[in-house]
């Protein structure tokens, strides 16, 4: 299976990368940042793992495709609790041949985490949060990365937005994938494909933008990330996606879970780049009736405006 094959090549890549000088491996720089300048007793603290990638380098989403997801291990003061990493909408990572090689991120990335304090914090003190972050970074080669990161904040009666990161982190949290009442979704399947229907609720006129270049990213390996996704406008402002089921898909999967991205957003103002999808499968829909009057306009590649390049990665090339 492709995951078993990748495990071998990943282990080999990690072993070889360990022989490289540390400076040669510093293609992703990690730090902890906070949304506010202080901790207010009784209030959760919004922080983020910040990963700054060198040009053309990438790290991975929670379901990396072929790769390894970024992780963080916390060392917190007594009584504190940390949420899981929260994942912004990913992108399809492509190599120089335009072949998709994984799901992940480039550029300057914030992965939000909510820290919950104990009830007995005293203003005038300081709290230090320590963590170890680990990731796989790839360009034309892949290598592991890790860093010990730390953040110290005072405890105070009030807090202000952090001047460097507060506004951006708040925007990232607000834009995390979520369901929205403006769109109704349903999912059905047959032996080889999933049919995901996305329909607007209410009128679509007056929108500043229309969703396009759609792509579904599965939380698990049920949908084959490396195979083409067919996107068909339904003639009513919605879309029908035909998603290939992975040959390695678990047989007992009862629902479709993941995120559905649009490069122009899902809301009328162009915001919300990804809808959260968490749908039990309904009865299979016949292909002839799944797309209604727009059936003849189906594309064989992702996006309402089709784009090529969803080929399978090879374990020996960078994810």
N, C-alpha and C positions, 0 to 999 in steps of 0.2 A: 504494500500500500504506500501511497505517496508520503504519508506522515512518518512511517517507519523509515523510508528511504531518507527523508529529510533529517531524521534524528541522527543517522550516521554521519551525514555530511555536516550537520550543525556541530556535532561533537568534534569532528575533524577541524572545522573552521575555528571553533573556540580554542582547541588545543594549540593550533598554529598561531592564533592571535596572541596567546599568552606569551609567546616568544618575542613579540614585537616590543620595542621601547614604549614606555608609557606615553611619551609625547606624540608618537606616531598613532596612538589610539584615541587621542583627544578630539574626536570629530563631533562629539556631542557634549555640551557642558551643562551640568545639573546644578540647581539651587532650589531652596524653598523661599516662597514669597507669600505675603499676607495681603488680604484685602483692606485691612485697617491697621492703624498705628498702635493699637493697644487692645488688651483683652478686657472686656467688661464682665464682671462677675454675673454668672447665670446665663450668659449668652454664648451660643456656639461661635467658634472661630473659623472663618473661611480662609484656607491657605491653598497653595497649589505647588505641585512639583513642576518646576520650569525646566524644560529641555530646549536648549538652543543648538540647532543643528548647523554644521558647516554646509555650504552650498552643495546640493546634489546628494546629501546624505539623508537617511530616513531611519525612523524607529517605527514600532508597531502598535497597532490597536489591540483591544482585548481578544479578538479573534484575528490573528495575524495573517491567516492564509498559510503561506509558507514563511515561517519566521518565529519569533518569540516575543510575546507581549511584555511591555515594560511592567515592572513591579516595584513596590516599595515596602520596606519593613521598618516599623516604627519602634523607637525606644522613647516612651513617654513618661512624664512624671506620674506619680501615683494618682489614681482616680480619673485620669484622662482617657478618652476613647477616640479612636480614629475611624472614619468611614472608609469604605473601599475607594480606590481611585474612581473618579467620574470621567467618562470618556466623551470628548467632543466628537462631532461627526468626522469619520476618517475619509481618506481619499484612496483611490486605487493607485498603488505604486507601480510604475512601469519602467522597464529597462530601455536601452537605446533602440531596441527594435519595436518599441511601442507595445510590448507584451506585458500583461499584468503579472506582477510577481509577488503581490501581497497587499494587505490593507494597513495603512499607517499614516504617518505624519512627516512633514518636513518643516523647515523654518523655525520660528519661535513658538513653542508649544507650552500651554498651561494645562495641567491635569489636576482639576480641583479635588480637594479633600476637605471634609468638615471635621473639625476637632471639637469634641464635647467636653467641657470642663467639669471638675467636681464642684459640689455646692459650696465649698468653704474657701474659695479664693479671697485673698485679702488685697485691697488696693494698696499700692505702694511697693508691691513685690514684683519680681520678674519670673517668667517661665521660659524654659528652654526646651525646644522640641528637637529631637535627633532622629535621623532616619538613614537607611541605606537604600539607595535606588539602584536598580539593575535593568539593563536593556540590551538589545541586540541592535547594532547600527550597521547599515549597509550602504554602499555605493556600488562600485564594481567588485568589491570584496565585502565580506561580512566579518564583524568582530564584536566581542562582548564589550560592554561598558558598565561601569559601576562608579558610584561616588557616595561618600558620606556627606550628608547635608544637614544643616542646622539652622534654626531660627529662634531668636530670643525676642520676646515681647513683654512690655510692662503691663501690669494689671492696674486699671484705672476706672474711674466712675464713668467716663465717656471715652469715645474713640472717634477718630476722623478717618476718612478714606486715605489709604496709603498713596502718596503723591506719585510714586513710580509705577505701581501695579494695581491700585485699587479699582480704577475705572475699567481697565481691561479685564481684570479677573471677574468683576461683577457682570460684564458683558458676556464673558465665556460661560458663566454659570447660567445666566438668563437664556443663553442660546443652546444649552444642552438639548439633545434630542428628547422630544416628548410627544405624546399624543395631543391632538388639537381638535376642538369641536368643529373646525372649518372643513375637516376631511373625514369621510367615512371609509373604513378599510375592511376588506374581507379576504380570506385565503381558502383556496381549495387545492386539491392535488389529485394526480393520477399516478401511474407507476413511475413516470420519469420526470415530471415537471410539477411545479407549484404555480398556480394562477393567483396573483395578487391584484385585487381590484381596488383602485383608489378613486373615490368620487367626491366632488365638492359638495358641501352642504350649503344651500342657498345660492344666490346669484354670483356669477363670476365676472360680471362687467365691472369696470372701474378699478380693476386691479392694476397696481403700478408694475407688477411683473407676473409672469406666468411660469409655473414650474417647468423646467427643462433639464436635459442631460441627467435623467434619473438613474440611480443605481441603488440596489439593495445590498446591504452588508449583513450577513447572518451572524448572530451571536455564537452559533455553534457551527458544526461542519455539515449541516443538513443540506444547505444550498451550496453548489460547487462554485466557489468564488472565482475560479479561473476560466469558467466557460461563459459564452455570450448570454446576455439577458435580452429578451425581446420586449420592447416597450411600444405600446400601441395606444394612441389617443382614442378615446371612446366616443368622440363626437359631442360630448356634453361637458367638456372641461375637465374630464378625468382621464385616467389611464388604466390600462391592463398590462401587467408585467407577467411574462412567462419566464420562470426561473428554473434552471436545470437542477435536479436533485443529485447530490453527490453520490458516486458509487459506494462511498464509505459511510453514507448516512445511517444513523441508528434507526433500526426498524420500528422502535417503539416511540418515536417522536410524535407528540400529540399536537404541537402548535408551531407556528412560524414566529420566530423571535429575532429581532435585529433592528436596523435603522434603514430608512429610505431617504436618500439624499437628493437634493435638487440644487444646482449651482445658482439658481435665482431665488431660492427660498420657497417656503410653502405658504407664507402669509401675504396678504395684499401689499404690504409695504416692502416685501422682499426679505423679511427676516425669517428666522427658524429654518436653518439649512437642512435639518433632518427630522423626519417624523419617527417617533418610537413605534415599533411594530411588535405586538404581543397578541397573536391571534390564534385561537383554536381552529383547526382545519374543519371546514364544512365539506359537504359532499362534493365530489369532483364535478367540474363544469365542462361540458362538451366544448371542444375547441371552436366549433362552428357558431356557438352561441355566446362564447365568453367575451367577445369584443364588440358585438353589436354591429352597427352600420359602418364602423371604421376598420373592419377586419382587413380590408385590402391595403391598409397603410402601415402594416406592421413592419418594423425594422429588425434586422438580425443582430444588431449590436446595441449596447446600452444607450439610454438617453432618448428623450422625445425627439431630439435631433440626433440621429445615430452617430456613434463614434466607433472607429475600429479599435482593435488591439486588446481583446480579452482572451489571449492565448494562455496556455498553461505554463507555469514556471518550471524550471528544472532545478533539482536540488543543488546542483553545482554552481548555479548562477546566483547572484545576490538577491535575497528576497526583498 
